[in-house]
Amino acid sequence: MTQAATTGEQPRRPLRARTPGLVVLSAVTLTLIFWNKLWLGGGLIGGDSLTYFFPQKTYFADRLADDEVPLWNNLAGHGYPLVADSQTATWYPTTLLFYATLDVNTAFNANIILHYVMTFSFTWLFARRLGLSAIAATFAATVFTYGWFPPRMTVEWAIVTGSWLPLAFWCAESFLQTFRQRYVIGLTLTLAIQMLAGHFSLAFITQSFLIAYVGFRLAYRVEPSLKEGIAKKSIATAIIAAIAFSYPLAAAQLLPTWELKEQSNRRGLPIEDAEYGRVPPWYLSQLIAPWYTYTGQVDVNSDGGYETNIVAAHLYLGQAPVWLLIIGVFTGTLRKHRVLWIWFGLGLFGMLLATGVVVDITKHLPGFGYFKIPGRYGIITTLSGAFIAAATLQRLLDQSEGPRHSVICLLAFSFTILDLVMVSNLVRFTTILDDSYIQYRMESNVRNDLLKHPEPARVFAPGQNLVTCIGVSVSPNYLGLAPKAYTEPPTAIPEPISFGGKVTTAQVDWMEKYGVTHLLAESTVEGHDGRLRLITPIGDAFLNRGFARAKPFYLYEVVNSRGRLTWKDPTQNGATAAVESYKANRVEIRTKSISPGRLILTELAYPGWQVRVDGQIAEPLVEDEMFRAVDVPAGEHEVVWEYRPTSIAWGAGISLLSLTILMVAARLPRRFQSSHHSPSDEPSSENTETREDPVPTR
């Protein structure tokens, strides 16, 4: 019998058929309030969205439109393994679906909106599983979803990856309450999908705190089912197995990323600037005085070091939730909802990690020492605060009747939503325009001029990867996990190159050697001794919008550039080479020479690139410590470079095998469910105020 039944109360029965629809409707309504311009086709500008995510997704969508699944990006710098950059989320279901069927801006907006709906819905489910009422769960979902994520709109992966965090905890909690095997399988799939979603930092946070949460739940009190032969060790083993098995399930993403990591500028542990992106302790004033903190009265870098920024240091719940949290801590909410003591502790620990004050210790620990920006641990603090505030609101509602009940609901929700909307507009690096600048990329005059170049152009340009949106290669590149050739001597750019004013001899030397064919400058360039030739000042429908610039750009040609193709011996008489086909995973070249020679393709040499000469396998070589090269006999020949990485082949094979094993396991007998134990699969519906603990005791 339920607690409500034993006390003579009537349980509040959820409207099972209508509740999911109402939850989704609430989630969609909030996206209309916060992101109405995205619904209307607006576009983001500013921050990483402009220079990293849009260029990346534009390239991905263009290749899919050409019936090619891109494994390599040949437009950023001298190329990089697209799949290995996890933030592309190549194998993530909605990435493939949306960017294969919609235009880039619509796909980007749809993905963002969908994951806000998912985050809200998953948080609501978890709150209900913890025993909160439907109204309290809705409040918790609102606070978590719109307290932590909107300022991080500049990084697409935040909402896409973070949306799976509450679902992972829901799966674990559901298993702890029901011991049904399907929740272990659900947890495995959730964690694997999260690792496909774009960023391993939040996946690491999810798994780390999930282990801590389950450990505390098992140590907190003896579960009733233990009397029926189910040991804590078996429960813990199931959770650990779910986490462990999610790795081979996500191998299609993990193996290529690991390969890139070993070839990258971040192959060492721990990272040197582990404090970057923290929440300075003094900046926690935002929790209770956002009007003071966010208007510049508190300097996020007041210690004199650029260790963070306002987005990385953002940790805010809303004024009403904060005061509800404080009231709940000091008036018995945690005592009545004992599982929330665990969340209170996890929230405090998340805040401690977010401030970076213990980074000198944690940076030596696996995972903690690798991922930058400790402020991301604040996601746990936000979730914790949302639950405690919602539980306190539930107590107030249970103690009120009639109009007072409605007034409390109206004030709590309306004030919190208005508060979070205002803060999301104050703390961000992006602006949402009424229309998307991406739609003008095919009207780019710079693009039209560069496409006239006899071989694929490589332009040195400001804006990091932004200029790749017009379909030309751009250097320098902007990558989170960059091949070391781009960041370390002797192949890295020796000194910053000005995009206007005076350039040095060393700068022009680098452009010539590394196959840069053009320079896009913001003003006229001097000091190049005639080695740069001005083509034209040029206004651009796309770039002027992207750079929020009214003045024209200046397009120069690098006169003595090696270009895309060159022979090692530049004096080789009669030797020619031309690119016949230039695709993401394949480059076809036609050569002609009167003597044997070494042909250099000025693109990054990287594991997985294979070369054939006239259909015969040839030995891939590396020239200038960076470029792909191959020896070609005299005469006319076809040289074909193809990207066939074993890391992707092995990763895909392991993922498919793991998925098959998981499907078989799903059909095995339900080991954890006793014949004497038949728990309900639904969250508790009784008034949790009358119960000692919101976790059902079955």
C-alpha positions as CSV (number, residue, x, y, z in Angstrom):
1,M,0.0,0.0,0.0
2,T,1.2,3.5,-0.7
3,Q,1.8,6.1,2.0
4,A,-1.2,8.0,0.9
5,A,-3.4,5.0,1.2
6,T,-2.3,4.2,4.7
7,T,-3.0,7.8,5.9
8,G,-6.4,7.9,4.3
9,E,-5.5,10.5,1.6
10,Q,-6.5,10.2,-2.0
11,P,-3.4,10.0,-4.2
12,R,-3.1,12.7,-7.0
13,R,-3.5,10.6,-10.1
14,P,-1.6,12.0,-13.1
15,L,-3.4,12.3,-16.4
16,R,-1.3,9.7,-18.1
17,A,-2.6,10.3,-21.6
18,R,-2.3,14.1,-21.5
19,T,0.7,14.7,-19.2
20,P,3.4,14.1,-21.8
21,G,1.7,16.4,-24.2
22,L,1.4,19.1,-21.6
23,V,5.0,18.8,-20.7
24,V,6.2,19.1,-24.3
25,L,3.7,22.0,-24.8
26,S,5.2,23.8,-21.8
27,A,8.7,23.2,-23.1
28,V,7.9,24.5,-26.6
29,T,6.2,27.5,-25.2
30,L,9.3,28.5,-23.3
31,T,11.4,28.2,-26.4
32,L,8.9,30.7,-28.1
33,I,9.5,33.1,-25.2
34,F,13.3,32.8,-25.1
35,W,14.1,32.0,-28.8
36,N,11.2,33.5,-30.8
37,K,13.7,34.8,-33.4
38,L,15.1,31.4,-34.0
39,W,11.5,30.1,-34.7
40,L,11.2,32.9,-37.2
41,G,14.4,32.1,-39.1
42,G,16.8,34.5,-37.4
43,G,20.4,33.7,-37.2
44,L,23.1,33.9,-34.5
45,I,26.1,36.2,-34.9
46,G,29.1,36.5,-32.6
47,G,31.2,34.2,-30.5
48,D,32.0,30.6,-31.5
49,S,28.7,30.3,-33.4
50,L,30.0,32.7,-36.0
51,T,33.6,31.5,-36.3
52,Y,33.4,27.8,-35.5
53,F,30.0,26.1,-35.5
54,F,28.3,27.7,-38.5
55,P,31.4,27.2,-40.7
56,Q,31.7,23.6,-39.5
57,K,28.1,22.8,-40.1
58,T,28.0,24.7,-43.4
59,Y,30.8,22.5,-44.7
60,F,29.1,19.4,-43.4
61,A,25.7,20.3,-45.0
62,D,27.4,21.2,-48.4
63,R,29.1,17.8,-48.6
64,L,25.9,16.0,-47.7
65,A,24.2,17.9,-50.5
66,D,26.8,16.6,-52.8
67,D,26.0,13.0,-51.7
68,E,29.2,12.7,-49.7
69,V,29.6,11.9,-46.0
70,P,32.6,14.1,-45.2
71,L,35.3,12.5,-43.0
72,W,37.8,15.2,-43.7
73,N,37.4,19.0,-43.7
74,N,39.7,20.4,-46.5
75,L,38.7,24.1,-46.0
76,A,40.0,24.9,-42.5
77,G,43.7,25.6,-42.6
78,H,45.4,22.7,-44.5
79,G,42.7,20.3,-43.5
80,Y,41.7,18.3,-40.4
81,P,39.8,15.1,-39.6
82,L,36.2,16.3,-39.4
83,V,34.8,13.2,-37.7
84,A,37.6,13.3,-35.1
85,D,36.5,16.8,-34.0
86,S,33.7,15.7,-31.7
87,Q,32.0,19.1,-31.8
88,T,31.0,18.4,-35.4
89,A,28.9,15.5,-34.0
90,T,29.0,13.7,-37.3
91,W,27.3,10.6,-36.1
92,Y,24.8,12.3,-33.9
93,P,21.3,11.5,-35.1
94,T,19.9,15.0,-35.4
95,T,23.1,16.3,-37.0
96,L,22.7,13.8,-39.9
97,L,18.9,14.3,-40.1
98,F,18.7,18.1,-40.0
99,Y,21.8,19.0,-42.1
100,A,20.9,16.5,-44.7
101,T,17.3,17.8,-45.1
102,L,17.3,21.5,-44.2
103,D,19.2,24.6,-45.0
104,V,22.1,25.3,-42.6
105,N,20.4,28.1,-40.6
106,T,17.1,26.2,-40.2
107,A,19.0,23.0,-39.3
108,F,21.0,24.9,-36.7
109,N,18.0,26.6,-35.2
110,A,15.9,23.4,-35.2
111,N,18.7,21.5,-33.4
112,I,19.0,24.2,-30.7
113,I,15.2,24.4,-30.1
114,L,14.7,20.6,-30.1
115,H,17.4,20.2,-27.4
116,Y,15.9,22.9,-25.2
117,V,12.6,21.0,-25.4
118,M,14.5,17.7,-24.6
119,T,16.3,19.3,-21.7
120,F,13.1,20.6,-20.1
121,S,11.3,17.3,-20.7
122,F,14.1,15.1,-19.3
123,T,14.5,17.3,-16.2
124,W,10.8,17.2,-15.6
125,L,10.9,13.4,-15.8
126,F,13.8,13.2,-13.3
127,A,12.1,15.6,-10.9
128,R,9.0,13.5,-11.0
129,R,11.0,10.4,-10.4
130,L,12.4,12.1,-7.3
131,G,8.8,12.5,-6.0
132,L,8.2,16.2,-6.9
133,S,4.7,17.1,-8.0
134,A,4.0,18.0,-11.6
135,I,4.0,21.7,-10.9
136,A,7.2,21.6,-8.9
137,A,8.8,19.4,-11.6
138,T,7.8,22.0,-14.2
139,F,9.5,24.7,-12.0
140,A,12.7,22.7,-11.6
141,A,12.8,22.1,-15.4
142,T,12.4,25.8,-16.1
143,V,15.1,26.8,-13.7
144,F,17.7,24.3,-14.9
145,T,17.0,24.6,-18.6
146,Y,17.0,28.4,-18.7
147,G,19.3,29.2,-15.9
148,W,22.4,27.5,-17.2
149,F,22.1,27.1,-21.0
150,P,21.0,30.4,-22.6
151,P,24.2,32.4,-21.9
152,R,26.1,29.5,-23.5
153,M,24.3,29.9,-26.8
154,T,27.7,30.8,-28.3
155,V,28.7,27.1,-28.0
156,E,26.2,24.8,-29.7
157,W,27.4,21.7,-27.9
158,A,26.4,23.0,-24.4
159,I,22.7,22.4,-24.9
160,V,23.1,19.5,-27.3
161,T,25.3,17.6,-24.9
162,G,23.9,18.9,-21.7
163,S,20.4,17.9,-22.6
164,W,21.3,14.2,-21.9
165,L,22.5,14.8,-18.4
166,P,19.1,14.8,-16.6
167,L,18.0,11.8,-18.7
168,A,21.1,9.8,-17.5
169,F,20.2,10.6,-13.9
170,W,16.6,9.7,-14.5
171,C,17.6,6.3,-15.9
172,A,19.9,5.6,-12.9
173,E,17.3,6.7,-10.4
174,S,14.6,4.7,-12.1
175,F,16.8,1.6,-11.9
176,L,17.5,2.2,-8.2
177,Q,13.7,2.4,-7.6
178,T,12.4,-0.4,-9.8
179,F,15.5,-2.6,-10.6
180,R,14.2,-3.0,-14.1
181,Q,16.8,-4.0,-16.6
182,R,15.5,-1.6,-19.3
183,Y,16.7,1.4,-17.3
184,V,20.3,0.1,-17.3
185,I,20.1,-0.3,-21.1
186,G,18.5,3.1,-21.3
187,L,21.4,4.6,-19.3
188,T,24.0,2.9,-21.6
189,L,22.3,4.3,-24.7
190,T,21.9,7.8,-23.1
191,L,25.6,8.0,-22.1
192,A,26.7,6.8,-25.6
193,I,24.5,9.2,-27.4
194,Q,25.8,12.0,-25.2
195,M,29.3,11.2,-26.3
196,L,28.2,11.4,-29.9
197,A,26.6,14.8,-29.2
198,G,29.5,17.1,-29.5
199,H,31.6,17.6,-26.4
200,F,33.2,15.2,-23.9
201,S,33.5,17.7,-21.1
202,L,29.9,17.5,-20.1
203,A,29.9,13.8,-20.8
204,F,32.7,13.5,-18.2
205,I,30.8,15.6,-15.7
206,T,27.7,13.5,-16.2
207,Q,29.5,10.2,-15.6
208,S,31.6,11.5,-12.7
209,F,28.6,12.9,-10.8
210,L,26.4,9.9,-11.7
211,I,28.9,7.6,-10.0
212,A,28.9,9.8,-6.9
213,Y,25.1,10.1,-6.9
214,V,24.6,6.3,-7.1
215,G,27.2,5.7,-4.5
216,F,25.5,8.1,-2.1
217,R,22.1,6.6,-2.9
218,L,23.3,3.1,-2.0
219,A,25.1,4.2,1.1
220,Y,22.3,6.5,2.2
221,R,19.9,3.8,3.3
222,V,19.3,0.1,2.6
223,E,17.0,-0.3,-0.3
224,P,13.9,-2.5,0.5
225,S,14.7,-4.9,-2.3
226,L,17.9,-5.9,-0.6
227,K,15.9,-8.1,1.6
228,E,14.8,-10.0,-1.5
229,G,18.4,-11.0,-2.5
230,I,19.5,-8.0,-4.5
231,A,22.8,-6.8,-3.1
232,K,24.2,-3.3,-3.3
233,K,27.2,-4.8,-5.1
234,S,25.0,-6.0,-7.9
235,I,23.3,-2.7,-8.2
236,A,26.6,-0.8,-8.3
237,T,28.0,-3.3,-10.8
238,A,25.0,-2.8,-13.2
239,I,25.5,1.0,-13.1
240,I,29.3,0.8,-13.7
241,A,28.7,-1.8,-16.5
242,A,26.3,0.7,-18.1
243,I,28.8,3.4,-18.0
244,A,31.7,1.2,-19.2
245,F,29.7,-0.3,-22.1
246,S,28.7,3.2,-23.3
247,Y,32.3,3.6,-24.5
248,P,32.5,0.8,-27.1
249,L,29.0,1.8,-28.1
250,A,30.3,5.3,-28.9
251,A,33.6,4.0,-30.4
252,A,32.7,5.4,-33.8
253,Q,33.3,8.9,-32.3
254,L,35.8,8.0,-29.6
255,L,38.5,6.3,-31.6
256,P,38.9,9.0,-34.3
257,T,39.0,11.7,-31.5
258,W,41.6,9.7,-29.5
259,E,43.7,9.5,-32.7
260,L,43.5,13.2,-33.2
261,K,44.2,13.9,-29.5
262,E,47.5,11.9,-29.9
263,Q,48.4,14.0,-33.0
264,S,47.3,17.2,-31.4
265,N,48.5,20.1,-29.3
266,R,46.7,18.6,-26.3
267,R,48.3,15.2,-26.2
268,G,49.9,15.9,-22.8
269,L,48.2,15.7,-19.4
270,P,47.4,17.8,-17.4
271,I,46.7,21.0,-19.3
272,E,48.7,23.9,-18.2
273,D,46.0,26.5,-18.0
274,A,43.5,24.4,-16.1
275,E,42.1,27.4,-14.3
276,Y,40.8,29.0,-17.5
277,G,37.1,29.5,-17.5
278,R,36.4,29.3,-13.8
279,V,33.8,31.0,-11.7
280,P,35.8,33.4,-9.4
281,P,34.5,33.3,-5.9
282,W,33.8,37.0,-5.8
283,Y,31.7,36.5,-9.0
284,L,29.2,34.3,-7.1
285,S,27.6,37.6,-6.1
286,Q,25.6,37.0,-9.3
287,L,23.5,34.5,-7.4
288,I,21.9,37.1,-5.2
289,A,22.7,40.4,-6.9
290,P,22.7,39.9,-10.7
291,W,21.8,43.5,-11.3
292,Y,25.1,44.4,-9.6
293,T,27.3,41.7,-11.1
294,Y,26.1,41.7,-14.7
295,T,26.2,45.5,-15.1
296,G,30.0,45.5,-14.7
297,Q,30.2,46.4,-11.0
298,V,32.1,43.2,-10.4
299,D,35.0,42.5,-12.7
300,V,35.2,38.8,-13.6
301,N,38.9,39.2,-14.1
302,S,39.6,41.5,-11.2
303,D,42.6,39.4,-10.1
304,G,44.5,40.7,-13.2
305,G,44.6,37.5,-15.2
306,Y,42.4,36.6,-18.1
307,E,41.3,33.3,-16.6
308,T,37.7,33.4,-17.5
309,N,34.9,35.3,-19.2
310,I,31.3,36.2,-18.3
311,V,29.8,33.2,-20.1
312,A,32.2,30.6,-18.7
313,A,31.7,32.1,-15.2
314,H,27.9,32.2,-15.4
315,L,26.1,30.5,-12.6
316,Y,22.6,31.7,-12.0
317,L,19.3,30.2,-10.9
318,G,17.0,33.2,-10.8
319,Q,16.1,35.3,-7.8
320,A,13.0,33.4,-6.8
321,P,14.7,30.0,-7.0
322,V,17.7,31.2,-5.0
323,W,15.5,32.5,-2.1
324,L,13.4,29.3,-2.3
325,L,16.6,27.3,-2.1
326,I,17.7,29.3,1.0
327,I,14.3,28.9,2.6
328,G,14.3,25.2,1.9
329,V,17.8,24.6,3.4
330,F,16.9,26.3,6.6
331,T,13.2,25.3,7.1
332,G,13.3,21.5,6.7
333,T,12.8,20.8,3.0
334,L,15.9,18.7,2.9
335,R,14.8,16.8,6.0
336,K,11.4,16.0,4.4
337,H,13.0,15.1,1.0
338,R,16.0,13.3,2.2
339,V,17.4,12.4,-1.2
340,L,17.8,16.1,-1.8
341,W,20.5,16.1,0.8
342,I,22.6,14.2,-1.7
343,W,21.8,16.9,-4.4
344,F,22.6,19.6,-1.9
345,G,26.1,18.1,-1.4
346,L,26.7,17.5,-5.1
347,G,25.6,21.0,-5.8
348,L,28.1,22.5,-3.3
349,F,30.9,20.2,-4.6
350,G,30.0,21.3,-8.2
351,M,30.3,24.9,-7.1
352,L,33.6,24.3,-5.4
353,L,35.0,22.7,-8.6
354,A,33.5,25.5,-10.7
355,T,35.4,28.2,-8.8
356,G,38.7,26.5,-9.7
357,V,40.0,26.9,-6.1
358,V,41.0,23.2,-6.0
359,V,42.3,23.0,-9.5
360,D,45.9,22.5,-8.3
361,I,44.7,19.2,-6.9
362,T,42.1,18.1,-9.5
363,K,44.3,18.9,-12.5
364,H,46.4,15.8,-11.6
365,L,43.3,13.5,-11.7
366,P,42.3,11.8,-14.9
367,G,39.7,13.7,-16.7
368,F,39.6,16.6,-14.2
369,G,43.1,17.5,-15.4
370,Y,42.3,17.3,-19.1
371,F,39.1,19.3,-19.6
372,K,39.4,23.0,-19.5
373,I,36.9,25.5,-18.1
374,P,36.0,24.3,-14.6
375,G,33.0,26.7,-14.6
376,R,31.1,23.9,-16.5
377,Y,30.8,22.0,-13.2
378,G,28.2,24.7,-12.3
379,I,25.7,22.7,-14.4
380,I,25.4,20.3,-11.4
381,T,25.0,23.2,-9.0
382,T,22.2,24.6,-11.2
383,L,20.4,21.2,-11.3
384,S,20.8,20.8,-7.6
385,G,19.5,24.3,-6.9
386,A,16.5,23.8,-9.2
387,F,15.4,20.6,-7.4
388,I,15.7,22.1,-3.9
389,A,13.9,25.3,-4.9
390,A,11.2,23.3,-6.6
391,A,10.8,21.1,-3.5
392,T,10.4,24.2,-1.3
393,L,7.8,25.7,-3.8
394,Q,5.9,22.4,-3.5
395,R,5.8,22.7,0.3
396,L,4.4,26.3,0.0
397,L,1.8,25.1,-2.5
398,D,0.8,22.1,-0.3
399,Q,0.2,24.5,2.6
400,S,-1.9,26.9,0.6
401,E,-5.4,26.6,-0.9
402,G,-7.6,28.3,-3.5
403,P,-6.5,31.7,-4.7
404,R,-3.4,31.7,-2.6
405,H,-2.2,28.5,-4.4
406,S,-2.7,30.1,-7.8
407,V,-1.0,33.4,-6.8
408,I,2.1,31.6,-5.5
409,C,2.4,29.6,-8.8
410,L,1.8,32.7,-10.9
411,L,4.4,34.8,-9.1
412,A,7.0,32.0,-8.9
413,F,6.8,31.1,-12.6
414,S,6.3,34.6,-14.1
415,F,9.0,36.3,-12.1
416,T,11.5,33.5,-12.7
417,I,10.9,33.4,-16.4
418,L,11.1,37.2,-16.7
419,D,14.3,37.1,-14.6
420,L,16.0,34.4,-16.7
421,V,15.0,36.1,-20.0
422,M,16.6,39.4,-18.8
423,V,19.8,37.7,-17.6
424,S,20.1,35.6,-20.8
425,N,20.1,38.9,-22.8
426,L,22.7,40.4,-20.5
427,V,25.2,37.5,-20.4
428,R,26.0,36.3,-23.9
429,F,28.5,36.7,-26.7
430,T,26.0,36.2,-29.4
431,T,23.2,38.3,-30.9
432,I,20.2,36.9,-32.7
433,L,19.5,38.7,-36.0
434,D,16.1,38.9,-37.7
435,D,17.6,37.1,-40.6
436,S,20.6,34.9,-41.0
437,Y,23.8,36.2,-42.7
438,I,24.5,32.6,-43.8
439,Q,21.8,32.9,-46.6
440,Y,24.0,35.5,-48.3
441,R,27.1,33.3,-48.7
442,M,26.5,32.4,-52.3
443,E,26.3,36.1,-53.1
444,S,29.8,36.7,-51.9
445,N,32.0,38.7,-54.3
446,V,35.1,37.3,-52.7
447,R,33.9,33.8,-53.3
448,N,33.2,34.6,-57.0
449,D,36.7,36.0,-57.4
450,L,38.5,33.2,-55.6
451,L,36.6,30.5,-57.6
452,K,38.3,32.0,-60.8
453,H,41.6,30.8,-59.5
454,P,43.0,27.9,-61.6
455,E,43.4,25.6,-58.6
456,P,41.6,25.5,-55.2
457,A,42.4,28.8,-53.5
458,R,43.7,29.1,-49.9
459,V,43.1,32.6,-48.5
460,F,44.7,34.0,-45.4
461,A,41.8,35.9,-43.7
462,P,40.4,37.3,-40.5
463,G,37.4,35.8,-38.8
464,Q,39.0,32.4,-38.1
465,N,36.9,29.8,-39.9
466,L,34.1,32.1,-41.0
467,V,35.4,32.6,-44.6
468,T,35.2,28.9,-45.2
469,C,31.4,29.3,-45.4
470,I,31.9,30.7,-49.0
471,G,33.6,27.4,-50.0
472,V,37.3,28.3,-50.0
473,S,40.2,27.1,-47.8
474,V,41.2,29.5,-45.1
475,S,44.2,29.9,-42.9
476,P,44.8,30.3,-40.0
477,N,42.2,27.8,-38.7
478,Y,40.3,27.7,-35.5
479,L,40.1,24.3,-33.9
480,G,39.5,23.2,-30.3
481,L,41.6,20.1,-30.8
482,A,44.2,21.1,-33.5
483,P,46.9,18.9,-35.1
484,K,50.2,19.9,-33.6
485,A,51.5,21.0,-37.0
486,Y,49.2,24.0,-36.7
487,T,50.4,25.1,-33.2
488,E,54.0,24.0,-32.9
489,P,57.3,25.1,-34.6
490,P,58.6,24.9,-37.3
491,T,55.3,24.5,-39.2
492,A,53.1,26.9,-37.1
493,I,52.7,30.5,-38.1
494,P,55.9,32.2,-36.8
495,E,54.2,35.4,-35.7
496,P,50.7,36.8,-36.0
497,I,49.9,38.1,-39.5
498,S,48.2,41.5,-39.8
499,F,45.1,41.7,-41.9
500,G,45.9,45.4,-42.6
501,G,48.8,47.8,-42.3
502,K,52.3,46.4,-42.7
503,V,53.4,42.8,-43.2
504,T,56.9,41.5,-42.7
505,T,59.2,39.5,-44.9
506,A,58.8,36.5,-42.6
507,Q,55.1,36.7,-42.9
508,V,55.0,36.7,-46.7
509,D,57.6,33.9,-46.7
510,W,55.3,31.7,-44.6
511,M,52.3,32.4,-46.9
512,E,54.4,31.5,-50.0
513,K,55.8,28.2,-48.5
514,Y,52.5,27.0,-47.1
515,G,50.5,27.4,-50.2
516,V,48.5,30.5,-49.3
517,T,47.3,32.0,-52.6
518,H,45.5,35.1,-51.4
519,L,45.3,37.5,-48.5
520,L,42.0,39.1,-47.4
521,A,42.8,42.3,-45.6
522,E,40.7,44.9,-43.8
523,S,42.9,47.8,-45.2
524,T,45.6,48.2,-47.7
525,V,48.8,46.3,-46.9
526,E,52.4,47.7,-47.1
527,G,55.9,46.4,-46.8
528,H,55.6,43.3,-49.0
529,D,58.0,44.4,-51.7
530,G,55.6,43.6,-54.5
531,R,55.1,40.0,-53.4
532,L,51.4,40.7,-52.8
533,R,49.3,42.0,-55.7
534,L,46.2,43.9,-55.0
535,I,43.3,42.5,-57.0
536,T,40.6,44.8,-55.9
537,P,38.9,46.5,-53.0
538,I,35.6,44.6,-52.7
539,G,32.3,44.8,-50.8
540,D,30.8,41.5,-49.9
541,A,27.1,40.7,-49.2
542,F,28.1,37.8,-46.8
543,L,31.4,38.9,-45.2
544,N,30.3,42.5,-44.5
545,R,27.3,41.1,-42.6
546,G,29.4,38.5,-40.9
547,F,32.0,41.0,-39.7
548,A,29.4,43.7,-39.1
549,R,31.5,45.9,-41.4
550,A,30.5,48.6,-43.8
551,K,33.9,49.2,-45.4
552,P,35.2,47.1,-48.3
553,F,37.8,44.3,-48.0
554,Y,41.1,44.2,-49.9
555,L,41.9,41.0,-51.8
556,Y,45.5,40.4,-52.6
557,E,47.1,37.6,-54.5
558,V,50.3,36.0,-53.1
559,V,52.4,36.2,-56.3
560,N,55.0,33.4,-55.6
561,S,52.8,31.0,-53.6
562,R,53.4,27.3,-54.0
563,G,49.7,26.9,-54.3
564,R,47.9,23.6,-53.8
565,L,50.4,21.5,-55.9
566,T,54.1,21.8,-56.4
567,W,57.1,19.7,-57.4
568,K,59.9,19.3,-54.8
569,D,62.3,20.4,-57.5
570,P,60.8,23.6,-58.8
571,T,63.2,23.7,-61.7
572,Q,62.0,20.4,-63.1
573,N,61.4,21.1,-66.8
574,G,58.0,20.5,-68.3
575,A,56.5,19.2,-65.1
576,T,52.8,20.1,-64.6
577,A,50.2,19.1,-62.1
578,A,46.5,20.0,-61.9
579,V,43.7,19.2,-59.6
580,E,40.9,17.5,-61.5
581,S,38.6,16.7,-58.6
582,Y,38.7,18.1,-55.1
583,K,36.3,16.5,-52.6
584,A,36.3,16.0,-48.8
585,N,37.7,12.5,-48.8
586,R,39.3,12.3,-52.2
587,V,41.7,14.5,-54.3
588,E,42.3,13.5,-58.0
589,I,45.4,15.0,-59.7
590,R,46.7,14.8,-63.3
591,T,50.5,15.1,-63.7
592,K,52.8,15.3,-66.7
593,S,56.6,15.4,-66.5
594,I,59.6,14.3,-68.6
595,S,61.5,12.9,-65.6
596,P,60.5,11.3,-62.2
597,G,59.8,13.8,-59.4
598,R,58.2,14.2,-56.0
599,L,54.8,15.8,-56.1
600,I,53.7,17.8,-53.0
601,L,50.1,18.4,-52.1
602,T,50.2,21.3,-49.6
603,E,47.7,19.7,-47.3
604,L,48.1,18.1,-43.9
605,A,49.7,14.7,-43.8
606,Y,47.6,12.7,-41.4
607,P,47.1,9.0,-40.6
608,G,44.5,7.5,-42.9
609,W,45.5,9.3,-46.1
610,Q,46.4,6.8,-48.9
611,V,47.7,7.5,-52.3
612,R,47.6,5.6,-55.6
613,V,49.4,6.4,-58.9
614,D,47.5,5.1,-61.9
615,G,45.5,2.9,-59.6
616,Q,48.6,1.3,-57.9
617,I,49.2,1.7,-54.2
618,A,52.1,4.1,-53.6
619,E,54.0,5.1,-50.5
620,P,52.6,8.3,-48.9
621,L,55.5,10.6,-47.9
622,V,55.7,13.7,-45.7
623,E,57.4,16.9,-46.9
624,D,58.3,20.0,-44.9
625,E,57.2,18.1,-41.7
626,M,53.6,18.7,-42.7
627,F,52.6,18.1,-46.3
628,R,51.5,15.0,-48.3
629,A,53.8,13.9,-51.0
630,V,54.4,11.0,-53.4
631,D,57.0,10.0,-55.9
632,V,55.7,10.1,-59.5
633,P,57.3,8.5,-62.5
634,A,58.0,10.4,-65.8
635,G,55.1,10.7,-68.2
636,E,51.4,11.3,-67.7
637,H,49.8,9.9,-64.6
638,E,46.7,10.0,-62.4
639,V,47.5,10.5,-58.7
640,V,44.6,9.9,-56.3
641,W,44.7,10.7,-52.5
642,E,41.9,9.0,-50.5
643,Y,41.1,9.4,-46.8
644,R,40.4,5.9,-45.4
645,P,41.2,6.1,-41.6
646,T,41.3,2.8,-39.8
647,S,40.2,4.6,-36.6
648,I,36.8,5.3,-38.2
649,A,36.5,1.7,-39.6
650,W,37.4,0.1,-36.3
651,G,35.2,2.6,-34.4
652,A,32.2,1.9,-36.6
653,G,32.7,-1.8,-36.3
654,I,33.0,-1.7,-32.5
655,S,29.9,0.5,-32.2
656,L,27.8,-1.8,-34.4
657,L,29.0,-4.9,-32.5
658,S,28.3,-3.3,-29.2
659,L,24.8,-2.2,-30.3
660,T,24.1,-5.8,-31.4
661,I,25.3,-7.1,-28.0
662,L,23.1,-4.5,-26.2
663,M,20.0,-5.5,-28.2
664,V,20.6,-9.2,-27.3
665,A,21.1,-8.2,-23.7
666,A,17.8,-6.4,-23.7
667,R,16.0,-9.7,-24.5
668,L,17.7,-11.6,-21.7
669,P,15.8,-12.5,-18.5
670,R,15.4,-9.6,-16.1
671,R,17.9,-10.5,-13.6
672,F,17.3,-7.7,-11.1
673,Q,13.5,-8.1,-10.7
674,S,12.4,-10.6,-8.0
675,S,9.3,-12.7,-8.5
676,H,8.1,-11.3,-5.1
677,H,8.8,-7.7,-6.2
678,S,6.7,-5.9,-8.8
679,P,7.2,-2.2,-8.4
680,S,5.3,0.4,-10.4
681,D,7.1,1.8,-13.3
682,E,5.6,5.3,-12.8
683,P,6.8,8.1,-10.6
684,S,5.0,8.4,-7.3
685,S,1.8,10.5,-7.6
686,E,0.9,11.0,-4.0
687,N,1.4,14.2,-2.1
688,T,5.1,14.1,-1.2
689,E,4.6,16.5,1.7
690,T,3.0,13.7,3.6
691,R,5.9,11.3,3.0
692,E,9.2,11.0,4.8
693,D,11.2,10.5,1.6
694,P,10.2,11.3,-2.0
695,V,11.9,8.1,-3.2
696,P,9.3,5.4,-3.3
697,T,10.0,2.7,-0.7
698,R,8.9,-0.5,-2.4
